[in-house]
Amino acid sequence: MRKSFYVVALWLAVVAMVLAACGPKTEEVGGFQIPDIKSGKFNVAMVLIGPHDDGGWSQAHYEGLVYVEENVPNVHVAYIENVPEGADSEQVFRSLARKGFDLIFGTSFGFMDPMETVAEEFPDVMFIHISGYKTNQKNFGNLFGAMENMKYLAGMIAGARAKADGNPKLGYMATFPIPEELRLGNAIALGMKKTCPECTMDVRWINTWHDPIIEKEAAASLFDAGAQVVFTGADTPAVADVAQEKGKWGVTYDWYGSCKVERCLTAPYWNWGPIYAKITEETIAGTYVPGWDYFDADSGALGLYGFMEGQELTPGMKDLDPEVIAMVKDTLDKMLAGEFTRFDVFKGPIYDNKGNLILADGVSLEQLDLDQFKEWNPDVKTGMYWWAEGITAELPSLQ
C-alpha cells in the first residue's frame, strides 16, 4: 500500500513537471519579470520609473494604460514598474520587444536613449517616449504635453495664497536639471508674478524622480527656509504631507488623487488615458506617425485640481481674492478652448532673474526652446537655461 502511494506520488510529480515545462514561461531579465503577450491581441506594454500606485506620476500613467484596455477593442496591456533609467531599462525594452509587444511606452526622461537604441533593432515595434525630445520619425516618437499651462495657473494661485498669508515666499522642489524642470519652474514663477509681484521662489534640487524620504526632507528644507507654499516636480504627494505638519501649503503634481490633505493647495495633473488610446488606435490602423507629439490643454489631458468639472475649490483656495479665482478660471477656460496655449505662457516681455530680457514684448518661445537648452543644441534660439524673474536660485550646472 505504501509502495503504491509512493508510485502515485512520483507519477503526479512527473506530470506536474511536464505540465510546467509545456506551460507559459515567464522570462526574467535583470530581476524584472517580463510579462507575456496574448495571441490574437494588439499588445501594449508600459515601463514605469516608480510603483504603479505611487500617488503621482507613475499612477497617472498606469491609469492611462488601464483606460486603453477598457476603451480600445482587442487590446492586451501589461506594465513593469520600478525600472531604473539607463542600462536596466534598455534590457527591459529589448525584452518586451522580443516578447512580441506591438506598442511600448517609456514614461521617464532617462528612458529616452535606451528606447532610441532598441527601436533601431525592432523596426516593426512602435516605441513612444514620454518627456524627451528625440525621435526617428519611423517607430520611435516623443510624447509630452503642456503642463507648463497648469503650473502657470497653480503659480497664480500660490502667489495669491502667499500674499494673503503675509509671507511672499514660494519654494520649488525640482528633480533633475533638464529643460522640463526649468520650464515648469519658470511657468510657476511667471504665474506667481501675476498675482504677487513681490513674491520670490527658492529651488531645491533632489536628483530623483521618486523617493518619498528625500522629497519630504527637501520640502521641509524649503518650508524651514521660509517658504509659505512649496511645489514639487517629483512623483509622490510628500510635499503636501509636510505642509500639513508645518501648517503651510503644498502643491502636489501628476495625479488628480494626490491632493488629499487639507493643506494641499492644488495639483496640476495629467489625464493620459485619451492620449494613449488615440495613439494605440492609430498605431493599430497604421496611421500614427511618431515624431514630436506635444499636446496642449484643449486635448483634455491636462487638469488643475479644484477647477475641473465636478471638483470644488480646496480649503486653501476658498478664501482667496475672488478676482484671482475668476482670473484663473477665465484663463483655464481659454486654455481648454485652445485660445491660450503654452506659447502664451511664454510670451514676452519676459526677464530672467538677473534682469536680462529673455523675450521682447509679444515674442513667444518656439517648441524647440521649450524642449531643450541651446547649450545642448545649436539649432535652439533661446532654450530654457534661465530662471525667470523672482526665482532666487542659481542655475544648475549642466552635465
LODRENFI-651230 format. One record per residue (C-alpha): residue number from 1; residue in one letter; x, z, y. Coordinates in nm, 2 decimals. Layout:
BEGIN
<NUM, 'A', <X, Z, Y>>,
...
//
This chain:
BEGIN
<1, 'M', <0.00, 0.00, 0.00>>,
<2, 'R', <0.28, 0.10, 0.24>>,
<3, 'K', <0.47, -0.22, 0.14>>,
<4, 'S', <0.16, -0.43, 0.22>>,
<5, 'F', <0.13, -0.27, 0.56>>,
<6, 'Y', <0.49, -0.35, 0.65>>,
<7, 'V', <0.45, -0.71, 0.53>>,
<8, 'V', <0.14, -0.75, 0.75>>,
<9, 'A', <0.31, -0.58, 1.05>>,
<10, 'L', <0.61, -0.81, 1.01>>,
<11, 'W', <0.38, -1.12, 0.99>>,
<12, 'L', <0.20, -1.01, 1.31>>,
<13, 'A', <0.53, -0.96, 1.49>>,
<14, 'V', <0.65, -1.31, 1.39>>,
<15, 'V', <0.31, -1.46, 1.50>>,
<16, 'A', <0.34, -1.28, 1.83>>,
<17, 'M', <0.69, -1.42, 1.89>>,
<18, 'V', <0.59, -1.77, 1.81>>,
<19, 'L', <0.29, -1.75, 2.05>>,
<20, 'A', <0.51, -1.61, 2.32>>,
<21, 'A', <0.76, -1.90, 2.27>>,
<22, 'C', <0.48, -2.15, 2.29>>,
<23, 'G', <0.31, -1.99, 2.59>>,
<24, 'P', <0.38, -2.04, 2.96>>,
<25, 'K', <0.73, -1.94, 3.06>>,
<26, 'T', <0.79, -1.76, 3.39>>,
<27, 'E', <1.12, -1.86, 3.55>>,
<28, 'E', <1.33, -1.60, 3.73>>,
<29, 'V', <1.57, -1.71, 4.00>>,
<30, 'G', <1.78, -1.47, 4.19>>,
<31, 'G', <1.55, -1.18, 4.10>>,
<32, 'F', <1.24, -1.38, 4.21>>,
<33, 'Q', <0.96, -1.48, 3.97>>,
<34, 'I', <0.89, -1.85, 4.02>>,
<35, 'P', <0.51, -1.90, 3.98>>,
<36, 'D', <0.37, -2.17, 3.75>>,
<37, 'I', <0.17, -2.47, 3.87>>,
<38, 'K', <-0.17, -2.56, 3.74>>,
<39, 'S', <-0.20, -2.90, 3.58>>,
<40, 'G', <-0.46, -3.13, 3.74>>,
<41, 'K', <-0.45, -2.94, 4.07>>,
<42, 'F', <-0.27, -3.00, 4.40>>,
<43, 'N', <-0.02, -2.71, 4.40>>,
<44, 'V', <0.07, -2.53, 4.72>>,
<45, 'A', <0.34, -2.27, 4.75>>,
<46, 'M', <0.44, -2.03, 5.03>>,
<47, 'V', <0.76, -1.84, 5.08>>,
<48, 'L', <0.73, -1.52, 5.28>>,
<49, 'I', <1.00, -1.33, 5.46>>,
<50, 'G', <0.82, -1.00, 5.41>>,
<51, 'P', <0.55, -0.85, 5.19>>,
<52, 'H', <0.22, -1.03, 5.19>>,
<53, 'D', <0.04, -0.71, 5.32>>,
<54, 'D', <0.28, -0.62, 5.59>>,
<55, 'G', <0.01, -0.58, 5.85>>,
<56, 'G', <0.16, -0.86, 6.06>>,
<57, 'W', <0.35, -1.19, 6.03>>,
<58, 'S', <0.35, -1.24, 5.66>>,
<59, 'Q', <0.00, -1.11, 5.61>>,
<60, 'A', <-0.13, -1.36, 5.86>>,
<61, 'H', <0.04, -1.64, 5.67>>,
<62, 'Y', <-0.08, -1.51, 5.33>>,
<63, 'E', <-0.44, -1.50, 5.46>>,
<64, 'G', <-0.40, -1.86, 5.58>>,
<65, 'L', <-0.29, -1.96, 5.22>>,
<66, 'V', <-0.60, -1.78, 5.08>>,
<67, 'Y', <-0.81, -1.98, 5.33>>,
<68, 'V', <-0.66, -2.30, 5.19>>,
<69, 'E', <-0.75, -2.21, 4.83>>,
<70, 'E', <-1.11, -2.12, 4.94>>,
<71, 'N', <-1.17, -2.42, 5.16>>,
<72, 'V', <-0.98, -2.72, 5.01>>,
<73, 'P', <-1.11, -2.85, 4.68>>,
<74, 'N', <-0.89, -2.87, 4.37>>,
<75, 'V', <-0.60, -2.68, 4.51>>,
<76, 'H', <-0.40, -2.41, 4.34>>,
<77, 'V', <-0.19, -2.17, 4.56>>,
<78, 'A', <0.10, -1.93, 4.49>>,
<79, 'Y', <0.34, -1.73, 4.70>>,
<80, 'I', <0.67, -1.55, 4.67>>,
<81, 'E', <0.73, -1.25, 4.91>>,
<82, 'N', <1.03, -1.06, 5.05>>,
<83, 'V', <1.26, -1.37, 5.03>>,
<84, 'P', <1.58, -1.33, 5.24>>,
<85, 'E', <1.69, -1.61, 5.47>>,
<86, 'G', <1.99, -1.81, 5.36>>,
<87, 'A', <2.12, -1.89, 5.01>>,
<88, 'D', <1.84, -1.69, 4.83>>,
<89, 'S', <1.57, -1.89, 5.00>>,
<90, 'E', <1.74, -2.22, 4.91>>,
<91, 'Q', <1.73, -2.12, 4.54>>,
<92, 'V', <1.36, -2.03, 4.57>>,
<93, 'F', <1.27, -2.36, 4.75>>,
<94, 'R', <1.46, -2.56, 4.49>>,
<95, 'S', <1.30, -2.38, 4.20>>,
<96, 'L', <0.95, -2.43, 4.34>>,
<97, 'A', <1.01, -2.80, 4.38>>,
<98, 'R', <1.15, -2.83, 4.03>>,
<99, 'K', <0.84, -2.64, 3.90>>,
<100, 'G', <0.62, -2.91, 4.04>>,
<101, 'F', <0.47, -2.78, 4.36>>,
<102, 'D', <0.34, -3.06, 4.58>>,
<103, 'L', <0.35, -2.88, 4.92>>,
<104, 'I', <0.58, -2.59, 5.01>>,
<105, 'F', <0.55, -2.37, 5.33>>,
<106, 'G', <0.85, -2.17, 5.45>>,
<107, 'T', <0.75, -1.91, 5.70>>,
<108, 'S', <1.06, -1.78, 5.88>>,
<109, 'F', <1.31, -1.93, 6.12>>,
<110, 'G', <1.61, -1.88, 5.89>>,
<111, 'F', <1.45, -2.09, 5.61>>,
<112, 'M', <1.50, -2.40, 5.82>>,
<113, 'D', <1.84, -2.52, 5.70>>,
<114, 'P', <1.77, -2.43, 5.33>>,
<115, 'M', <1.45, -2.62, 5.34>>,
<116, 'E', <1.62, -2.92, 5.50>>,
<117, 'T', <1.88, -2.93, 5.22>>,
<118, 'V', <1.62, -2.90, 4.94>>,
<119, 'A', <1.38, -3.16, 5.10>>,
<120, 'E', <1.65, -3.42, 5.07>>,
<121, 'E', <1.68, -3.35, 4.69>>,
<122, 'F', <1.30, -3.38, 4.64>>,
<123, 'P', <1.16, -3.67, 4.84>>,
<124, 'D', <0.82, -3.65, 4.67>>,
<125, 'V', <0.76, -3.29, 4.77>>,
<126, 'M', <0.63, -3.20, 5.12>>,
<127, 'F', <0.82, -2.92, 5.29>>,
<128, 'I', <0.68, -2.75, 5.61>>,
<129, 'H', <0.89, -2.51, 5.80>>,
<130, 'I', <0.74, -2.26, 6.04>>,
<131, 'S', <0.90, -2.18, 6.38>>,
<132, 'G', <1.21, -2.40, 6.38>>,
<133, 'Y', <1.30, -2.74, 6.54>>,
<134, 'K', <1.43, -2.97, 6.26>>,
<135, 'T', <1.25, -3.25, 6.07>>,
<136, 'N', <1.34, -3.56, 5.88>>,
<137, 'Q', <1.00, -3.71, 5.96>>,
<138, 'K', <0.96, -3.80, 5.59>>,
<139, 'N', <0.89, -3.50, 5.38>>,
<140, 'F', <1.03, -3.21, 5.59>>,
<141, 'G', <0.84, -3.11, 5.90>>,
<142, 'N', <0.84, -2.84, 6.16>>,
<143, 'L', <0.52, -2.65, 6.25>>,
<144, 'F', <0.45, -2.39, 6.51>>,
<145, 'G', <0.21, -2.30, 6.79>>,
<146, 'A', <0.20, -2.20, 7.15>>,
<147, 'M', <0.20, -1.82, 7.10>>,
<148, 'E', <0.35, -1.81, 7.45>>,
<149, 'N', <-0.01, -1.86, 7.57>>,
<150, 'M', <-0.13, -1.54, 7.42>>,
<151, 'K', <0.19, -1.35, 7.51>>,
<152, 'Y', <0.14, -1.46, 7.87>>,
<153, 'L', <-0.22, -1.32, 7.87>>,
<154, 'A', <-0.10, -1.00, 7.70>>,
<155, 'G', <0.17, -0.97, 7.97>>,
<156, 'M', <-0.11, -0.98, 8.23>>,
<157, 'I', <-0.29, -0.70, 8.05>>,
<158, 'A', <0.02, -0.49, 8.01>>,
<159, 'G', <0.12, -0.53, 8.37>>,
<160, 'A', <-0.22, -0.41, 8.48>>,
<161, 'R', <-0.21, -0.12, 8.24>>,
<162, 'A', <0.13, -0.01, 8.36>>,
<163, 'K', <0.03, -0.04, 8.72>>,
<164, 'A', <-0.29, 0.16, 8.66>>,
<165, 'D', <-0.09, 0.43, 8.49>>,
<166, 'G', <0.16, 0.45, 8.78>>,
<167, 'N', <0.46, 0.35, 8.57>>,
<168, 'P', <0.55, -0.01, 8.63>>,
<169, 'K', <0.79, -0.04, 8.33>>,
<170, 'L', <0.74, -0.25, 8.01>>,
<171, 'G', <0.96, -0.30, 7.70>>,
<172, 'Y', <1.01, -0.58, 7.46>>,
<173, 'M', <1.14, -0.53, 7.11>>,
<174, 'A', <1.30, -0.86, 7.02>>,
<175, 'T', <1.42, -0.97, 6.68>>,
<176, 'F', <1.70, -1.24, 6.69>>,
<177, 'P', <1.85, -1.43, 6.98>>,
<178, 'I', <1.67, -1.76, 6.91>>,
<179, 'P', <1.47, -1.98, 7.15>>,
<180, 'E', <1.14, -1.84, 7.02>>,
<181, 'E', <1.21, -1.48, 7.11>>,
<182, 'L', <1.34, -1.56, 7.46>>,
<183, 'R', <1.04, -1.80, 7.51>>,
<184, 'L', <0.79, -1.52, 7.42>>,
<185, 'G', <0.97, -1.26, 7.62>>,
<186, 'N', <0.97, -1.49, 7.92>>,
<187, 'A', <0.60, -1.56, 7.88>>,
<188, 'I', <0.53, -1.18, 7.87>>,
<189, 'A', <0.72, -1.14, 8.19>>,
<190, 'L', <0.55, -1.43, 8.37>>,
<191, 'G', <0.21, -1.28, 8.28>>,
<192, 'M', <0.32, -0.93, 8.38>>,
<193, 'K', <0.42, -1.05, 8.73>>,
<194, 'K', <0.07, -1.20, 8.78>>,
<195, 'T', <-0.09, -0.85, 8.77>>,
<196, 'C', <0.20, -0.62, 8.86>>,
<197, 'P', <0.46, -0.79, 9.09>>,
<198, 'E', <0.66, -0.47, 9.10>>,
<199, 'C', <0.68, -0.44, 8.72>>,
<200, 'T', <1.01, -0.47, 8.52>>,
<201, 'M', <1.07, -0.52, 8.15>>,
<202, 'D', <1.36, -0.40, 7.93>>,
<203, 'V', <1.46, -0.55, 7.60>>,
<204, 'R', <1.60, -0.41, 7.27>>,
<205, 'W', <1.74, -0.65, 7.00>>,
<206, 'I', <1.68, -0.53, 6.65>>,
<207, 'N', <1.81, -0.82, 6.44>>,
<208, 'T', <1.55, -0.80, 6.18>>,
<209, 'W', <1.20, -0.95, 6.13>>,
<210, 'H', <1.07, -0.68, 5.90>>,
<211, 'D', <1.20, -0.32, 5.89>>,
<212, 'P', <0.94, -0.05, 5.98>>,
<213, 'I', <1.21, 0.21, 6.03>>,
<214, 'I', <1.42, 0.01, 6.27>>,
<215, 'E', <1.11, -0.11, 6.45>>,
<216, 'K', <0.99, 0.25, 6.51>>,
<217, 'E', <1.34, 0.35, 6.63>>,
<218, 'A', <1.36, 0.06, 6.87>>,
<219, 'A', <1.01, 0.12, 7.00>>,
<220, 'A', <1.09, 0.49, 7.05>>,
<221, 'S', <1.41, 0.40, 7.24>>,
<222, 'L', <1.22, 0.18, 7.48>>,
<223, 'F', <0.95, 0.44, 7.54>>,
<224, 'D', <1.20, 0.72, 7.58>>,
<225, 'A', <1.39, 0.50, 7.84>>,
<226, 'G', <1.07, 0.49, 8.05>>,
<227, 'A', <0.85, 0.20, 7.93>>,
<228, 'Q', <0.48, 0.25, 7.96>>,
<229, 'V', <0.39, -0.05, 7.74>>,
<230, 'V', <0.61, -0.19, 7.46>>,
<231, 'F', <0.57, -0.53, 7.30>>,
<232, 'T', <0.70, -0.62, 6.95>>,
<233, 'G', <0.84, -0.95, 6.82>>,
<234, 'A', <0.87, -0.81, 6.47>>,
<235, 'D', <0.63, -0.80, 6.18>>,
<236, 'T', <0.47, -0.46, 6.15>>,
<237, 'P', <0.24, -0.25, 6.37>>,
<238, 'A', <0.51, 0.01, 6.41>>,
<239, 'V', <0.51, -0.02, 6.79>>,
<240, 'A', <0.15, 0.10, 6.82>>,
<241, 'D', <0.21, 0.39, 6.59>>,
<242, 'V', <0.50, 0.51, 6.81>>,
<243, 'A', <0.29, 0.45, 7.12>>,
<244, 'Q', <0.02, 0.67, 6.96>>,
<245, 'E', <0.28, 0.95, 6.92>>,
<246, 'K', <0.42, 0.91, 7.27>>,
<247, 'G', <0.08, 0.88, 7.45>>,
<248, 'K', <0.17, 0.54, 7.58>>,
<249, 'W', <0.07, 0.18, 7.48>>,
<250, 'G', <0.19, -0.07, 7.22>>,
<251, 'V', <0.12, -0.44, 7.19>>,
<252, 'T', <0.13, -0.55, 6.82>>,
<253, 'Y', <0.16, -0.91, 6.70>>,
<254, 'D', <0.08, -1.17, 6.44>>,
<255, 'W', <-0.23, -1.04, 6.26>>,
<256, 'Y', <-0.57, -0.96, 6.41>>,
<257, 'G', <-0.59, -0.64, 6.19>>,
<258, 'S', <-0.27, -0.50, 6.34>>,
<259, 'C', <-0.43, -0.34, 6.64>>,
<260, 'K', <-0.60, -0.04, 6.48>>,
<261, 'V', <-0.49, 0.28, 6.66>>,
<262, 'E', <-0.63, 0.39, 6.99>>,
<263, 'R', <-0.30, 0.33, 7.18>>,
<264, 'C', <-0.28, -0.03, 7.07>>,
<265, 'L', <-0.35, -0.22, 7.39>>,
<266, 'T', <-0.40, -0.56, 7.24>>,
<267, 'A', <-0.24, -0.81, 6.99>>,
<268, 'P', <-0.16, -1.18, 7.03>>,
<269, 'Y', <-0.22, -1.31, 6.68>>,
<270, 'W', <-0.23, -1.62, 6.45>>,
<271, 'N', <-0.51, -1.78, 6.26>>,
<272, 'W', <-0.32, -2.01, 6.02>>,
<273, 'G', <-0.60, -2.10, 5.78>>,
<274, 'P', <-0.75, -2.40, 5.96>>,
<275, 'I', <-0.40, -2.54, 6.04>>,
<276, 'Y', <-0.28, -2.50, 5.68>>,
<277, 'A', <-0.60, -2.65, 5.54>>,
<278, 'K', <-0.57, -2.96, 5.77>>,
<279, 'I', <-0.21, -3.02, 5.66>>,
<280, 'T', <-0.30, -2.97, 5.29>>,
<281, 'E', <-0.59, -3.22, 5.32>>,
<282, 'E', <-0.38, -3.48, 5.50>>,
<283, 'T', <-0.09, -3.44, 5.25>>,
<284, 'I', <-0.33, -3.49, 4.96>>,
<285, 'A', <-0.47, -3.80, 5.14>>,
<286, 'G', <-0.12, -3.93, 5.21>>,
<287, 'T', <-0.18, -3.94, 5.59>>,
<288, 'Y', <0.02, -3.64, 5.70>>,
<289, 'V', <0.33, -3.74, 5.89>>,
<290, 'P', <0.58, -3.45, 5.92>>,
<291, 'G', <0.75, -3.41, 6.25>>,
<292, 'W', <0.73, -3.16, 6.54>>,
<293, 'D', <0.38, -3.03, 6.48>>,
<294, 'Y', <0.31, -2.78, 6.77>>,
<295, 'F', <-0.05, -2.68, 6.82>>,
<296, 'D', <-0.20, -2.52, 7.13>>,
<297, 'A', <-0.48, -2.27, 7.18>>,
<298, 'D', <-0.75, -2.53, 7.16>>,
<299, 'S', <-0.67, -2.56, 6.79>>,
<300, 'G', <-0.85, -2.23, 6.73>>,
<301, 'A', <-0.53, -2.10, 6.56>>,
<302, 'L', <-0.43, -1.85, 6.83>>,
<303, 'G', <-0.61, -1.53, 6.93>>,
<304, 'L', <-0.58, -1.23, 7.16>>,
<305, 'Y', <-0.73, -0.92, 7.02>>,
<306, 'G', <-1.03, -0.78, 7.22>>,
<307, 'F', <-1.12, -1.11, 7.37>>,
<308, 'M', <-1.22, -1.34, 7.08>>,
<309, 'E', <-1.58, -1.39, 6.96>>,
<310, 'G', <-1.72, -1.07, 6.80>>,
<311, 'Q', <-1.44, -0.84, 6.94>>,
<312, 'E', <-1.46, -0.57, 7.20>>,
<313, 'L', <-1.21, -0.46, 7.46>>,
<314, 'T', <-0.97, -0.19, 7.33>>,
<315, 'P', <-0.98, 0.16, 7.49>>,
<316, 'G', <-0.67, 0.07, 7.69>>,
<317, 'M', <-0.84, -0.23, 7.85>>,
<318, 'K', <-1.19, -0.09, 7.92>>,
<319, 'D', <-1.09, 0.09, 8.24>>,
<320, 'L', <-0.86, -0.18, 8.38>>,
<321, 'D', <-0.95, -0.35, 8.71>>,
<322, 'P', <-1.25, -0.58, 8.63>>,
<323, 'E', <-1.08, -0.86, 8.82>>,
<324, 'V', <-0.79, -0.85, 8.59>>,
<325, 'I', <-1.01, -0.87, 8.28>>,
<326, 'A', <-1.21, -1.16, 8.44>>,
<327, 'M', <-0.88, -1.34, 8.51>>,
<328, 'V', <-0.76, -1.30, 8.15>>,
<329, 'K', <-1.10, -1.42, 8.02>>,
<330, 'D', <-1.11, -1.72, 8.25>>,
<331, 'T', <-0.75, -1.82, 8.16>>,
<332, 'L', <-0.82, -1.78, 7.79>>,
<333, 'D', <-1.14, -1.99, 7.82>>,
<334, 'K', <-0.93, -2.27, 7.98>>,
<335, 'M', <-0.67, -2.24, 7.71>>,
<336, 'L', <-0.94, -2.27, 7.43>>,
<337, 'A', <-1.08, -2.57, 7.61>>,
<338, 'G', <-0.74, -2.74, 7.63>>,
<339, 'E', <-0.74, -2.71, 8.01>>,
<340, 'F', <-0.45, -2.46, 8.03>>,
<341, 'T', <-0.15, -2.52, 7.79>>,
<342, 'R', <0.19, -2.39, 7.72>>,
<343, 'F', <0.32, -2.63, 7.99>>,
<344, 'D', <0.11, -2.45, 8.24>>,
<345, 'V', <0.25, -2.11, 8.14>>,
<346, 'F', <0.60, -2.25, 8.21>>,
<347, 'K', <0.53, -2.44, 8.53>>,
<348, 'G', <0.73, -2.37, 8.85>>,
<349, 'P', <0.81, -2.22, 9.07>>,
<350, 'I', <0.99, -2.00, 8.81>>,
<351, 'Y', <1.31, -1.80, 8.89>>,
<352, 'D', <1.53, -1.62, 8.65>>,
<353, 'N', <1.63, -1.25, 8.67>>,
<354, 'K', <1.94, -1.35, 8.87>>,
<355, 'G', <1.74, -1.52, 9.14>>,
<356, 'N', <1.82, -1.88, 9.03>>,
<357, 'L', <1.55, -2.14, 9.04>>,
<358, 'I', <1.47, -2.25, 8.69>>,
<359, 'L', <1.17, -2.47, 8.77>>,
<360, 'A', <1.07, -2.62, 9.10>>,
<361, 'D', <0.71, -2.59, 9.22>>,
<362, 'G', <0.48, -2.80, 9.00>>,
<363, 'V', <0.75, -2.88, 8.74>>,
<364, 'S', <0.70, -2.78, 8.38>>,
<365, 'L', <0.93, -2.73, 8.08>>,
<366, 'E', <0.92, -3.00, 7.82>>,
<367, 'Q', <0.87, -2.94, 7.44>>,
<368, 'L', <1.24, -2.96, 7.37>>,
<369, 'D', <1.30, -2.70, 7.63>>,
<370, 'L', <1.06, -2.46, 7.46>>,
<371, 'D', <1.22, -2.51, 7.12>>,
<372, 'Q', <1.59, -2.50, 7.19>>,
<373, 'F', <1.88, -2.39, 7.40>>,
<374, 'K', <2.07, -2.66, 7.59>>,
<375, 'E', <2.38, -2.47, 7.48>>,
<376, 'W', <2.29, -2.59, 7.12>>,
<377, 'N', <2.17, -2.94, 7.20>>,
<378, 'P', <2.30, -3.16, 7.49>>,
<379, 'D', <1.97, -3.35, 7.49>>,
<380, 'V', <1.79, -3.04, 7.63>>,
<381, 'K', <1.74, -3.04, 8.00>>,
<382, 'T', <1.66, -2.68, 8.08>>,
<383, 'G', <1.62, -2.50, 7.75>>,
<384, 'M', <1.52, -2.13, 7.70>>,
<385, 'Y', <1.85, -1.95, 7.75>>,
<386, 'W', <1.74, -1.75, 8.05>>,
<387, 'W', <1.54, -1.44, 8.13>>,
<388, 'A', <1.25, -1.46, 8.37>>,
<389, 'E', <1.23, -1.26, 8.69>>,
<390, 'G', <1.15, -0.89, 8.62>>,
<391, 'I', <1.35, -0.87, 8.29>>,
<392, 'T', <1.63, -0.62, 8.34>>,
<393, 'A', <1.83, -0.71, 8.02>>,
<394, 'E', <2.14, -0.92, 8.00>>,
<395, 'L', <2.12, -1.25, 7.80>>,
<396, 'P', <2.22, -1.21, 7.43>>,
<397, 'S', <2.54, -1.38, 7.31>>,
<398, 'L', <2.48, -1.70, 7.12>>,
<399, 'Q', <2.65, -1.72, 6.78>>,
//
